[in-house]
Each structure stands twice: as C-alpha cells, then as structure tokens.
Amino acid sequence: MIVVTSCNFRQWQARGEKEWLPSFLRTGIPLKVYHEGFPVQPAPQAGVEWIDLFQADPDTARIVSDPRYNQALHSRTRNQRYYNYHAQFWLRKVAAMNHACKAHPNEIVVWTDIDVKPRRFFRQEVIGRMCNAYDVWRIDRHAMRQKVTDTGFLVFSPAAHSVVKEWYRMYSSGDVFELPFWADHFCLDHVVEKMKPKVGALPLPLKGHGSLVYHSLGHVEMAGLRKPV
C-alpha cells in the first residue's frame, strides 16, 4: 500500500511541508509525493519517495501547455465556471495517480489531496479490509443538488488501477472536453459509470474521533467511518 499526493511549490509550502507530510509519516505507510515544477529538489527523507511529475511523465508535461488545457468557459453560474476551469490542474492530479498505479501494479493506491489529514482509523489493516469489499473507495458529497465524488480522498485496489488508467486517458486524449464539466470528480464519475467497478462510499457526517480522514472543504469535515470496517 502507498499513499500518493501531488502539488505545486506554493501548495507544498502552505500545507504539505507543515501539515500533510508529518501527519502521514506517522501512519507508517510509504508515501509517494509528486512535485510539480518545484524550484529546488526536496531533500531525501525516510518513508518518502519524491518524484518530479513532469520529468517522470513527459506526456503530461507536454499536454499542460496545450491551450485547450489552459482555458476556462465563461459560464453563467459560479459552479459551472469552477468545474470548467483550466483542465491542466486536474490533469496533473490524475497523472500522478496513473503514474503511481503503473509503478505499483500490485499495491493498493491511496490518493489524498494536500489538505487532507489522517484520522484515527487511517491504518493499513483498515484500508486493506476496505479493499477486500470494494475496488474503489470514495467520499460522497453533494454539489449542484446532486451526489458527487469528493476526489480529495480515493482508494484504488489493484483491480481498479484500470479505472485510473481510463480516467487519465480521458484527460490526456482531450475526451474530457466532451463532458459537460471538466472537473476531476465529474470525469471520474463518468468513468465509474462506464466501467462499473465495485465502489464503496464513505458517508457524511464526518465529525468525531472515529474517522478515517479529514478534508477541509470550507468548514466541512470530510471523514467517513465511525468504526473500522
């Protein structure tokens, strides 16, 4: 099992270095951190594998400069504008997950955004049991009056690495622009609907000490489990 994240230098200074890294190091699970154009190479650290995303994945480095991935639609509503923002930022995130799945084909890959923190039940044995039941785990939340996936925390069993591969293909091929929204959660939901893996959803509300993760979305605590699986 590995825990994966990706971020730019500003995000790393704001959240990653001081909050994400020390909190996940305490879990004892190997960490894989993809950095996006850091001005300096991070210092080696036990338990952490540092990867320059653009050096490791030249295709993604090329695609992020494509004008299509650096445009935003001028939609009428705030949500529509946000979900059709510069696709290169979602591409980076999915590219990191795809690279990690290819590098660890037999491992459970756990993705967390840089603003996610582990809670009491974020343990290897708990997540392992979760993947015995379902191939993909996600957090459900509501947006635009419908249930959608919060992609700040995702778990992919080895059987679901093909889901990540197709998710990345949607972005790298430009097929994502055929969807109503370019956002990563909308694209992932599209892929899941097409491929139909076994999906487990972590519910709300997410208060309490028996939680799995904390994801700061405004003032909403996103966790998911009141007791271990």
Secondary structure, 3 states (H helix, E strand, C coil): CEEEEEECHHHHHHHHHHHHHHHHHCCCCCEEEEECCCCCCCCCECCEEEEEHHHHCHHHHHHCCCHHHHCCCCCCCHHHHHHCCCHHHHHHHHHHHHHHHHHCCCCCEEEECCCEEECCCCCHHHHHHHHHHCCEEEEEEEECCEEEEEEEEEEECHHHHHHHHHHHHHHHCCHHHHCCCCCHHHHHHHHHHHHCCCEEEECCCCCCCCCCEEEEECCEECCCCCCCC
